[in-house]
Amino acid sequence: MPELPEVETMVRGIRPFVEGRRIVAFRRSPCRYRSITLEPAPAVITRRSMSQTVVAVRRRAKRVVLELSSGDAFVIEPRMTGLVLVADPPDRAHLRVEWQFDGNREHNSLWFWDSRGLGTVRLLKPADSALVLGEARLGPDALEMTDCQWQARCAATARPIKVALLDQKLVAGIGNLYASEILHLARIHPEQPADRLSRSQLSRLAAATLRILEDAIRYEGSTLSDGSYRNALNQAGSYQNAHCVYDRAGELCLSCDRARILRIVQAQRSTFYCPRCQGAKRARPS
């Protein structure tokens, strides 16, 4: 489930304990469940990363990036159920890899934990990092999009705006949960064609994106009923308490207190919206 706010929270949580530290061990943990994608082979990762210093910890879209003094970078993609932690993981059974650092500080290990094995951990050379994280693969970050970028990118696709928001090449970092919350705050119907959004709607979309994502980061992400997301210290986020529409089908809208939240399926994903606050989609001209 981790989306931009959750991954940003992970990055901010691990940075004080990882940045500037020298790697003294890299271990693949024994796990009898579905294997994560780990590239290259563990022995190669160990050889290339041993004694390297983590010079920067940053986020790119929904990925955690550990930049090393060699120029290589670990790119960690949590996907649905992956967690990057400095505290002990939720359990040892789903622990995937461990980085151990020099010194004797409060947290000397970094863990990647993944209950479903959908995540990826890659050690990339500089040229490969540029390809994987560059503009050919990922659009501008959702927290950095300008009004002009929103206008240009939405004008280029006739897909429903909710579906377009999930396209990481259009805008990087927004996932299913926050797309519904953003569109509700912006008062935009999720089935509205992206290229039919008015200038005022685009302005509201840009503002709502910043508001929702920044608030979610401040509350350290959303931990849903399955409890799958935890922050870097293995603690639950609290933004789920502020959700207005996500997973609230049939309940009264918290904004208008009149209509009930509807659920539809778009691109095989659940979308939640208020039919009163978000109006009807505009018909495309014939």
Beta strands, then each sheet from edge to edge (+ up, - down):
strand 1: 23-28
strand 2: 37-39
strand 3: 54-60
strand 4: 63-68
strand 5: 73-77
strand 6: 82-85
strand 7: 95-101
strand 8: 109-114
strand 9: 120-124
strand 10: 262-266
strand 11: 269-273
sheet 1: 1+ 7- 8+ 6-
sheet 2: 2+ 9+ 5- 4+ 3-
sheet 3: 10+ 11-
end
